[in-house]
């Protein structure tokens, strides 16, 4: 909780103001039963109207003061809690944005959403409750006990005796509740995950008539959430009856022995009324305290989940020992791999082993291989989405470990295999690659990606809204739109991860010619010989190892596997003729 509470440091004055007004309200409230006892004993008991009116006026003034202090305390507490929630969400979201792929893989998307929303909201509410109620309730209990001893110490023992047992019980509830509510939040992650998967794949669910199966799957995780929540609430709801039982026993003791004290003249009616008033306030405060214990248990569980994200090392792990950061950005685009080996986090087996080759500025490098051969993994090493385990990758003869990550990635256009489009206009989706791009630059990128003509036939052309995940576009249109997004930044290095698979041969050829004219170093992951044939260099991967490298003609002459791939796609004689 200490790391979470550090977010309040910037609001110390407002926190102080909220606490001070709460203290004023508390002190006034503690004086009220004492004033009432004076009205009863010195005014009503002695039939003195002036005393009743005098103390009554003081009581009314105290009530007005308490009301004003309470309103101001609530205002400042609300301001702090809302600002605190905003700051935590901002820091948490920024932290997630800084994750490398390996760190991002530690948390599911649904879990991150829950932490950014439900967990932060729980902490935000706890801050408000802490400033407005959490501090007030225990102090009201302590203050009521103190005032009870001041009013009538003998009878006050009956009220004070129940407090230690109640505190021990509430401490046990908080410990058990924290454990249970942590399980509730984890189950909520699972519910959000199932919902997210189902909503994203709704068309597939309907196409395969799996609505009943998905409903049952959701019902299962939802029932798990209900069961865990009910178990936690059963425990926390049991606190009120226990608190009331103990406090009512104390009140009965005050009433029983108070009658005896009145008969002997050791106590007055006003004192008994004051003690009962304090007991009632203590009961209310303990009831609130039990609610606070529940919320604090949930807050501690949420705080651990938020801190788990905040304390994740969001920086790229690998650095060059003893080397200073290279402040310049790449300017030519030469890329070389030297004995690169790579394994995904938490995996022992290498995905890539001993990869070495070089690409000159402006070259097009095609990467071929079977599914799972490591093609996409190789591409992801260049912008440092992951770091190599062994070997070095140089850009312009400088290790990528030495470049500042932002400067390196600014020079790279990346089109992933999984198409990602955002809700917004077509122009906004292209401009996402370069936020300050002019409309002319957007249209130029679209023309290079061979999507401009298609856009001009859309209802509102570049202002047409792209549905969620590009639902109103075809596969080829989505691919070309994501390519335009990469091209709008005029990248020095362009990474195309199987990004032309949905294009016909003519469109693909025209697109690759446009990219070639941009003179950027291009890495093209593809399964099609038609795409790789014109590349300056072709890298053939198999099971994470580089089997061969060279031009189309060189590989036809030297690699049996490459010839088989060509034969399977175009026929042996056509492939040889093309060579």
C-alpha positions as CSV (number, residue, x, y, z in Angstrom):
1,X,0.0,0.0,0.0
2,X,3.0,2.3,0.6
3,X,3.7,2.7,-3.1
4,X,0.0,3.4,-3.8
5,X,-0.3,6.0,-1.1
6,X,2.8,7.8,-2.5
7,X,0.4,9.1,-5.2
8,X,-1.1,11.3,-2.5
9,X,2.1,13.2,-2.0
10,X,1.1,15.9,-4.5
11,X,-2.1,16.6,-2.6
12,X,-0.8,17.0,0.9
13,X,-2.4,20.4,1.6
14,X,-5.8,19.2,0.4
15,X,-5.5,16.0,2.4
16,X,-4.5,18.0,5.4
17,X,-7.6,20.3,4.9
18,X,-9.9,17.3,4.6
19,X,-8.5,15.7,7.8
20,X,-8.7,19.0,9.7
21,X,-12.4,19.5,8.8
22,X,-13.1,15.9,9.7
23,X,-11.4,16.6,13.1
24,X,-13.6,19.6,13.7
25,X,-16.7,17.6,12.8
26,X,-15.6,14.8,15.1
27,X,-14.9,17.1,18.1
28,X,-18.2,18.8,17.8
29,X,-20.0,15.5,17.5
30,X,-18.2,14.2,20.7
31,X,-19.3,17.3,22.6
32,X,-23.0,16.9,21.7
33,X,-23.9,14.1,24.2
34,X,-22.1,16.0,26.9
35,X,-24.1,19.1,26.1
36,X,-27.3,17.0,26.2
37,X,-26.4,15.7,29.6
38,X,-26.1,19.3,30.8
39,X,-29.4,20.2,29.4
40,X,-31.1,17.3,31.2
41,X,-29.3,17.6,34.5
42,X,-28.9,21.3,34.9
43,X,-31.8,22.5,32.8
44,X,-34.7,20.0,32.7
45,X,-33.9,18.3,36.0
46,X,-33.9,21.7,37.8
47,X,-36.6,23.2,35.7
48,X,-34.4,26.0,34.5
49,X,-35.5,27.1,31.0
50,X,-32.7,29.6,30.6
51,X,-30.2,26.8,31.0
52,X,-32.0,24.7,28.5
53,X,-32.1,27.6,26.0
54,X,-28.5,28.4,26.6
55,X,-27.2,24.9,26.1
56,X,-29.7,24.4,23.4
57,X,-28.3,27.3,21.5
58,X,-24.8,25.9,21.9
59,X,-26.0,22.5,20.7
60,X,-27.6,24.1,17.6
61,X,-24.4,26.1,16.8
62,X,-22.4,23.0,17.2
63,X,-24.7,21.1,14.7
64,X,-24.3,23.9,12.2
65,X,-20.5,23.9,12.6
66,X,-20.5,20.1,12.2
67,X,-22.6,20.3,9.1
68,X,-20.3,22.9,7.5
69,X,-17.1,21.0,8.4
70,X,-18.6,17.8,7.1
71,X,-19.5,19.3,3.7
72,X,-16.0,20.9,3.3
73,X,-14.3,17.6,4.4
74,X,-16.4,15.7,1.8
75,X,-15.5,18.2,-0.9
76,X,-11.8,18.0,-0.3
77,X,-11.9,14.2,0.1
78,X,-13.7,13.8,-3.2
79,X,-11.2,16.1,-4.9
80,X,-8.3,14.1,-3.6
81,X,-9.8,10.7,-4.4
82,X,-10.7,11.7,-8.0
83,X,-7.3,13.2,-8.6
84,X,-5.6,10.2,-7.0
85,X,-7.6,7.8,-9.3
86,X,-6.7,9.9,-12.4
87,X,-3.0,9.8,-11.5
88,X,-2.9,6.0,-10.8
89,X,-4.7,5.3,-14.1
90,X,-2.3,7.5,-16.0
91,X,0.7,6.0,-14.4
92,X,-0.6,2.5,-14.9
93,X,-1.5,3.0,-18.5
94,X,1.9,4.6,-19.2
95,X,3.6,1.7,-17.6
96,X,1.7,-0.8,-19.8
97,X,2.6,1.3,-22.8
98,X,6.3,1.0,-21.9
99,X,6.2,-2.8,-21.7
100,X,8.3,-4.9,-24.1
101,X,6.5,-7.8,-25.6
102,X,8.0,-10.2,-23.1
103,X,6.7,-8.1,-20.1
104,X,3.3,-7.6,-21.8
105,X,2.9,-11.3,-22.0
106,X,2.9,-11.6,-18.2
107,X,-0.6,-10.1,-18.0
108,X,-3.6,-11.0,-20.1
109,X,-5.5,-8.1,-21.8
110,X,-8.6,-8.8,-19.7
111,X,-6.5,-8.6,-16.5
112,X,-4.9,-5.3,-17.5
113,X,-8.4,-3.9,-18.2
114,X,-9.6,-5.0,-14.8
115,X,-6.6,-3.5,-13.1
116,X,-7.1,-0.2,-15.0
117,X,-10.8,0.0,-14.2
118,X,-12.1,-2.0,-11.3
119,X,-8.9,-2.1,-9.2
120,X,-8.2,1.6,-9.6
121,X,-11.8,2.4,-8.8
122,X,-11.6,0.4,-5.6
123,X,-8.5,2.2,-4.5
124,X,-10.1,5.6,-5.4
125,X,-13.1,4.8,-3.3
126,X,-10.9,3.7,-0.5
127,X,-9.0,7.0,-0.5
128,X,-12.3,8.9,-0.3
129,X,-13.5,6.7,2.5
130,X,-10.1,7.0,4.3
131,X,-10.3,10.8,4.3
132,X,-14.0,11.0,5.1
133,X,-14.8,8.0,7.2
134,X,-11.9,5.7,7.8
135,X,-10.1,8.1,10.1
136,X,-13.3,9.4,11.6
137,X,-14.7,6.1,12.7
138,X,-11.9,4.8,14.9
139,X,-11.3,8.3,16.4
140,X,-15.0,8.5,17.1
141,X,-14.8,5.2,18.9
142,X,-11.8,6.3,21.0
143,X,-13.2,9.7,21.6
144,X,-16.5,8.3,22.7
145,X,-14.8,6.0,25.2
146,X,-12.7,8.9,26.6
147,X,-15.8,11.1,26.9
148,X,-17.7,8.2,28.5
149,X,-15.0,7.9,31.2
150,X,-15.2,11.7,31.7
151,X,-18.9,11.6,32.1
152,X,-19.2,8.5,34.3
153,X,-16.1,6.3,34.7
154,X,-17.7,3.4,36.5
155,X,-20.3,2.7,33.9
156,X,-18.0,3.5,31.0
157,X,-16.1,0.2,31.8
158,X,-19.1,-1.7,30.3
159,X,-18.6,0.1,27.0
160,X,-14.9,0.0,26.9
161,X,-14.8,-3.8,27.7
162,X,-16.3,-4.8,24.4
163,X,-13.9,-2.8,22.2
164,X,-10.8,-5.1,22.4
165,X,-12.8,-8.2,21.4
166,X,-14.4,-6.3,18.5
167,X,-11.0,-5.0,17.3
168,X,-9.5,-8.5,17.3
169,X,-12.5,-9.9,15.4
170,X,-12.3,-7.1,12.8
171,X,-8.6,-7.7,12.3
172,X,-9.2,-11.4,11.5
173,X,-12.0,-10.4,9.1
174,X,-9.7,-8.0,7.3
175,X,-7.0,-10.6,6.8
176,X,-9.4,-13.3,5.6
177,X,-11.3,-10.8,3.5
178,X,-8.1,-9.6,1.7
179,X,-7.4,-13.2,0.6
180,X,-10.9,-13.8,-0.6
181,X,-11.3,-10.5,-2.5
182,X,-8.0,-11.1,-4.3
183,X,-9.5,-14.3,-5.6
184,X,-12.7,-12.4,-6.6
185,X,-10.6,-9.9,-8.7
186,X,-8.7,-12.8,-10.3
187,X,-12.0,-14.5,-11.2
188,X,-13.2,-11.2,-12.6
189,X,-10.2,-11.3,-14.9
190,X,-11.4,-14.6,-16.3
191,X,-14.9,-13.3,-16.8
192,X,-13.6,-10.3,-18.7
193,X,-11.4,-12.6,-20.8
194,X,-14.3,-14.8,-21.9
195,X,-16.4,-11.7,-22.7
196,X,-13.6,-10.2,-24.7
197,X,-12.9,-13.4,-26.7
198,X,-16.6,-13.9,-27.4
199,X,-17.3,-10.3,-28.5
200,X,-14.2,-10.2,-30.8
201,X,-15.1,-13.6,-32.3
202,X,-18.8,-13.1,-32.5
203,X,-19.0,-13.8,-36.2
204,X,-17.1,-17.0,-35.9
205,X,-19.3,-18.1,-33.0
206,X,-22.4,-17.6,-35.1
207,X,-20.8,-19.1,-38.2
208,X,-20.1,-22.3,-36.3
209,X,-23.3,-22.2,-34.3
210,X,-21.5,-22.2,-31.0
211,X,-23.7,-19.7,-29.2
212,X,-24.9,-22.3,-26.6
213,X,-21.3,-23.5,-26.0
214,X,-20.1,-19.9,-25.4
215,X,-23.1,-19.1,-23.2
216,X,-22.3,-22.2,-21.1
217,X,-18.6,-21.2,-21.0
218,X,-19.5,-17.7,-19.8
219,X,-22.0,-19.1,-17.4
220,X,-19.3,-21.2,-15.8
221,X,-16.8,-18.4,-15.2
222,X,-19.7,-16.1,-14.1
223,X,-20.9,-18.7,-11.6
224,X,-17.3,-18.9,-10.3
225,X,-17.3,-15.2,-9.8
226,X,-20.6,-15.3,-8.0
227,X,-19.5,-18.1,-5.7
228,X,-16.2,-16.4,-4.8
229,X,-18.0,-13.1,-4.2
230,X,-20.7,-14.7,-2.1
231,X,-18.1,-16.5,0.1
232,X,-16.3,-13.2,0.7
233,X,-19.5,-11.3,1.4
234,X,-20.7,-14.1,3.8
235,X,-17.6,-13.5,5.9
236,X,-17.8,-9.7,5.8
237,X,-21.6,-9.6,6.4
238,X,-21.1,-11.6,9.6
239,X,-19.2,-8.7,11.1
240,X,-22.3,-6.6,11.8
241,X,-24.2,-9.1,13.9
242,X,-21.1,-9.8,16.0
243,X,-20.4,-6.1,16.5
244,X,-24.0,-5.4,17.4
245,X,-24.1,-8.3,19.8
246,X,-21.1,-7.1,21.7
247,X,-22.1,-3.5,21.8
248,X,-25.7,-4.2,22.8
249,X,-24.3,-6.3,25.6
250,X,-22.4,-3.2,26.8
251,X,-25.4,-1.0,26.5
252,X,-27.5,-3.4,28.5
253,X,-24.8,-3.4,31.2
254,X,-24.9,0.4,31.2
255,X,-28.7,0.5,31.6
256,X,-28.8,-2.3,34.2
257,X,-26.0,-0.9,36.5
258,X,-26.9,2.7,35.6
259,X,-30.3,2.2,37.3
260,X,-28.5,1.0,40.4
261,X,-26.1,4.0,40.3
262,X,-29.0,6.4,40.0
263,X,-30.7,4.8,43.0
264,X,-27.5,5.3,45.1
265,X,-27.0,8.9,43.8
266,X,-23.7,8.0,42.1
267,X,-25.0,8.8,38.6
268,X,-27.6,11.1,37.1
269,X,-30.2,10.6,34.4
270,X,-28.3,13.0,32.1
271,X,-25.1,11.0,32.5
272,X,-26.9,7.8,31.6
273,X,-28.4,9.4,28.6
274,X,-25.0,10.7,27.6
275,X,-23.4,7.2,28.0
276,X,-26.2,5.7,25.9
277,X,-25.7,8.4,23.3
278,X,-21.9,7.6,23.2
279,X,-22.7,3.9,23.0
280,X,-25.0,4.5,20.1
281,X,-22.4,6.6,18.3
282,X,-19.8,3.8,19.0
283,X,-22.2,1.2,17.6
284,X,-22.7,3.3,14.4
285,X,-18.9,3.9,14.1
286,X,-18.2,0.2,14.6
287,X,-20.8,-0.6,11.9
288,X,-19.0,1.8,9.6
289,X,-15.7,0.3,10.7
290,X,-16.8,-3.1,9.6
291,X,-17.8,-1.8,6.2
292,X,-14.4,-0.1,6.1
293,X,-12.7,-3.4,6.9
294,X,-14.5,-4.9,3.9
295,X,-13.4,-2.1,1.6
296,X,-9.9,-2.1,3.0
297,X,-9.6,-5.8,2.3
298,X,-10.6,-5.3,-1.3
299,X,-8.4,-2.2,-1.6
300,X,-5.3,-4.2,-0.3
301,X,-6.0,-6.9,-2.9
302,X,-6.4,-4.3,-5.6
303,X,-3.3,-2.4,-4.5
304,X,-1.2,-5.6,-4.8
305,X,-2.5,-6.1,-8.4
306,X,-1.8,-2.5,-9.4
307,X,1.7,-2.5,-7.8
308,X,2.5,-5.7,-9.6
309,X,2.1,-3.9,-12.9
310,X,3.9,-0.7,-11.7
311,X,6.9,-2.7,-10.4
312,X,7.3,-4.6,-13.6
313,X,10.5,-3.6,-15.4
314,X,9.1,-1.9,-18.5
315,X,12.4,-1.2,-20.0
316,X,14.0,-3.4,-22.7
317,X,16.0,-5.8,-20.8
318,X,19.2,-6.1,-22.8
319,X,21.9,-3.4,-22.8
320,X,25.5,-3.2,-23.9
321,X,27.7,-3.4,-20.8
322,X,30.0,-0.4,-20.5
323,X,28.7,1.3,-23.7
324,X,27.4,4.8,-23.9
325,X,24.0,5.4,-25.5
326,X,24.2,6.3,-29.2
327,X,22.3,9.6,-29.5
328,X,22.0,9.7,-33.3
329,X,19.2,7.9,-35.2
330,X,19.8,5.5,-38.1
331,X,20.3,7.4,-41.3
332,X,21.1,4.8,-44.0
333,X,19.3,1.6,-43.2
334,X,22.0,-1.0,-43.4
335,X,21.0,-4.0,-41.3
336,X,23.2,-7.0,-40.3
337,X,22.6,-10.1,-38.2
338,X,25.6,-11.7,-36.6
339,X,25.1,-15.2,-35.1
340,X,21.7,-14.3,-33.7
341,X,19.9,-16.8,-31.4
342,X,16.6,-16.1,-29.7
343,X,14.2,-17.8,-27.4
344,X,10.9,-16.4,-26.1
345,X,10.7,-15.6,-22.3
346,X,10.1,-18.7,-20.1
347,X,11.0,-21.0,-23.0
348,X,14.1,-23.1,-23.1
349,X,14.2,-24.0,-26.8
350,X,15.5,-21.5,-29.3
351,X,13.2,-20.1,-31.9
352,X,16.2,-18.8,-33.9
353,X,19.7,-20.2,-33.9
354,X,22.9,-18.8,-35.4
355,X,21.3,-16.4,-37.9
356,X,23.8,-14.3,-39.9
357,X,23.2,-12.1,-43.0
358,X,23.4,-8.5,-44.0
359,X,21.2,-6.1,-46.0
360,X,22.5,-3.0,-47.7
361,X,20.6,0.3,-47.6
362,X,17.6,0.1,-49.9
363,X,17.7,-3.7,-50.3
364,X,14.7,-5.9,-50.2
365,X,15.1,-9.0,-48.2
366,X,12.5,-11.8,-48.5
367,X,12.2,-14.3,-45.7
368,X,10.7,-17.7,-46.5
369,X,10.1,-20.7,-44.5
370,X,7.4,-23.1,-43.2
371,X,5.0,-22.1,-40.4
372,X,6.9,-21.9,-37.1
373,X,10.3,-21.5,-38.7
374,X,10.9,-18.2,-37.0
375,X,10.2,-15.7,-39.7
376,X,8.0,-13.3,-37.6
377,X,10.4,-13.7,-34.6
378,X,13.3,-12.5,-36.8
379,X,11.4,-9.4,-37.8
380,X,10.5,-8.5,-34.2
381,X,14.1,-8.4,-33.2
382,X,14.9,-5.4,-35.4
383,X,12.7,-2.8,-33.6
384,X,13.6,-4.6,-30.3
385,X,10.1,-5.8,-29.6
386,X,12.1,-8.7,-28.2
387,X,15.8,-8.9,-27.5
388,X,18.1,-11.6,-28.9
389,X,19.6,-14.1,-26.5
390,X,23.0,-14.2,-28.3
391,X,24.6,-12.4,-31.2
392,X,24.2,-8.8,-32.3
393,X,22.1,-6.9,-34.8
394,X,23.6,-3.7,-36.2
395,X,21.8,-0.9,-38.0
396,X,24.3,1.4,-39.8
397,X,27.2,-0.4,-38.1
398,X,25.8,0.4,-34.6
399,X,24.3,-2.2,-32.3
400,X,20.6,-1.7,-31.9
401,X,21.2,-2.2,-28.1
402,X,23.0,1.2,-28.1
403,X,20.3,3.2,-29.9
404,X,17.7,4.8,-27.8
405,X,14.6,2.7,-28.5
406,X,12.5,5.6,-29.5
407,X,15.1,6.8,-32.0
408,X,15.4,3.4,-33.5
409,X,11.7,2.8,-33.9
410,X,11.0,6.2,-35.3
411,X,12.9,5.0,-38.4
412,X,11.0,1.7,-38.8
413,X,7.7,1.1,-40.4
414,X,6.2,-2.2,-39.1
415,X,3.2,-4.0,-40.5
416,X,2.4,-7.0,-38.2
417,X,0.9,-10.3,-39.4
418,X,-2.2,-9.7,-37.2
419,X,-4.0,-6.6,-38.6
420,X,-4.8,-4.0,-36.1
421,X,-7.1,-1.1,-37.1
422,X,-8.6,1.5,-34.7
423,X,-12.1,2.9,-34.6
424,X,-11.9,6.2,-36.4
425,X,-11.7,7.6,-39.9
426,X,-9.6,6.0,-42.7
427,X,-7.3,9.1,-42.6
428,X,-6.9,8.8,-38.8
429,X,-5.9,5.2,-39.2
430,X,-3.2,6.1,-41.8
431,X,-2.1,9.1,-39.8
432,X,-1.7,6.8,-36.7
433,X,1.7,6.1,-38.2
434,X,2.6,9.8,-38.2
435,X,0.3,11.9,-36.2
436,X,1.3,15.2,-37.7
437,X,1.0,13.9,-41.3
438,X,-0.7,16.3,-43.7
439,X,-3.6,15.2,-45.8
440,X,-1.3,15.2,-48.8
441,X,1.1,12.8,-47.1
442,X,-1.8,10.6,-46.1
443,X,-3.0,10.4,-49.7
444,X,0.5,9.8,-51.0
445,X,0.9,6.8,-48.6
446,X,-2.5,5.5,-49.6
447,X,-1.5,5.7,-53.3
448,X,1.8,3.9,-52.7
449,X,-0.1,1.2,-50.8
450,X,-2.6,0.9,-53.7
451,X,-5.6,1.7,-51.5
452,X,-6.3,5.2,-52.7
453,X,-8.8,4.3,-55.4
454,X,-10.7,2.0,-53.0
455,X,-10.9,4.8,-50.4
456,X,-12.2,7.3,-53.0
457,X,-15.2,4.9,-53.6
458,X,-16.1,4.7,-49.9
459,X,-19.1,6.7,-48.8
460,X,-17.1,9.6,-47.2
461,X,-13.8,8.7,-48.7
462,X,-10.9,9.5,-46.2
463,X,-13.5,10.6,-43.6
464,X,-15.2,7.2,-43.7
465,X,-15.3,5.6,-40.3
466,X,-13.5,2.3,-40.0
467,X,-15.5,-0.1,-37.9
468,X,-14.0,-2.1,-35.0
469,X,-11.0,-4.1,-36.2
470,X,-11.9,-2.9,-39.8
471,X,-15.1,-4.9,-40.0
472,X,-16.4,-2.9,-43.0
473,X,-13.2,-3.6,-45.0
474,X,-12.1,-6.7,-46.9
475,X,-8.9,-8.6,-45.9
476,X,-6.9,-7.1,-48.7
477,X,-8.2,-3.6,-48.0
478,X,-7.2,-3.9,-44.4
479,X,-3.7,-5.1,-45.3
480,X,-3.2,-2.2,-47.7
481,X,-4.5,0.3,-45.1
482,X,-2.0,-1.0,-42.5
483,X,0.8,-0.8,-45.1
484,X,-0.2,2.8,-45.9
485,X,0.0,3.5,-42.1
486,X,3.6,2.3,-42.2
487,X,4.5,4.1,-45.4
488,X,3.2,7.5,-44.3
489,X,6.2,7.9,-42.0
490,X,8.7,7.4,-44.9
491,X,10.5,4.7,-43.0
492,X,14.2,4.0,-43.3
493,X,13.5,0.3,-42.6
494,X,10.2,-1.3,-43.5
495,X,9.1,-4.6,-41.9
496,X,6.2,-6.5,-43.7
497,X,5.2,-9.6,-41.8
498,X,3.2,-11.6,-44.3
499,X,1.3,-8.4,-45.1
500,X,0.5,-9.1,-48.7
501,X,-1.0,-12.5,-48.4
502,X,-4.6,-11.3,-49.2
503,X,-3.5,-9.4,-52.4
504,X,-3.7,-10.7,-55.9
505,X,-0.4,-11.0,-57.9
506,X,-0.9,-7.8,-59.9
507,X,-1.7,-5.6,-56.9
508,X,1.1,-7.1,-54.9
509,X,3.6,-6.5,-57.6
510,X,2.5,-2.9,-58.1
511,X,2.7,-2.4,-54.3
512,X,6.2,-3.9,-54.0
513,X,7.4,-1.7,-57.0
514,X,6.1,1.4,-55.1
515,X,8.0,0.3,-52.0
516,X,11.1,-0.4,-54.0
517,X,11.0,3.2,-55.4
518,X,11.0,4.6,-51.8
519,X,14.5,3.2,-51.4
520,X,13.9,1.9,-47.9
521,X,15.5,-1.3,-46.6
522,X,12.6,-3.7,-46.7
523,X,12.2,-7.1,-44.9
524,X,9.3,-9.1,-46.4
525,X,8.0,-12.2,-44.7
526,X,6.1,-14.2,-47.2
527,X,5.0,-17.6,-48.3
528,X,4.8,-16.7,-52.0
529,X,7.7,-17.2,-54.5
530,X,6.0,-14.4,-56.6
531,X,6.7,-12.0,-53.8
532,X,10.2,-13.1,-53.1
533,X,11.5,-13.5,-56.7
534,X,12.4,-9.9,-57.2
535,X,14.1,-9.4,-53.8
536,X,17.7,-8.5,-53.6
537,X,18.3,-11.3,-51.1
538,X,16.1,-14.3,-50.0
539,X,16.6,-15.9,-46.6
540,X,15.4,-19.5,-46.3
541,X,14.6,-20.5,-42.7
542,X,13.8,-24.0,-41.4
543,X,13.1,-24.7,-37.7
544,X,14.8,-21.5,-36.7
545,X,18.0,-22.0,-38.7
546,X,19.1,-20.3,-41.9
547,X,19.4,-23.0,-44.6
548,X,20.3,-20.7,-47.5
549,X,20.6,-17.1,-48.6
550,X,20.9,-15.4,-52.0
551,X,19.0,-14.2,-55.0
552,X,16.2,-16.2,-56.6
553,X,18.6,-17.5,-59.3
554,X,21.3,-18.4,-56.8
555,X,18.9,-20.3,-54.6
556,X,17.4,-22.2,-57.5
557,X,20.9,-23.4,-58.3
558,X,22.1,-24.1,-54.8
559,X,19.0,-25.1,-52.6
560,X,17.0,-28.2,-53.2
561,X,14.4,-27.1,-50.7
562,X,14.0,-23.8,-52.5
563,X,13.5,-25.6,-55.8
564,X,10.8,-27.7,-54.2
565,X,9.0,-24.7,-52.9
566,X,9.1,-23.1,-56.4
567,X,7.9,-26.3,-58.0
568,X,5.0,-26.6,-55.5
569,X,3.8,-23.1,-56.3
570,X,4.4,-22.6,-60.0
571,X,5.6,-25.9,-61.4
572,X,9.2,-27.0,-62.0
573,X,9.6,-25.7,-65.5
574,X,8.0,-22.3,-64.9
575,X,10.1,-21.8,-61.8
576,X,13.3,-22.7,-63.7
577,X,12.3,-20.5,-66.6
578,X,11.7,-17.6,-64.2
579,X,15.1,-18.1,-62.8
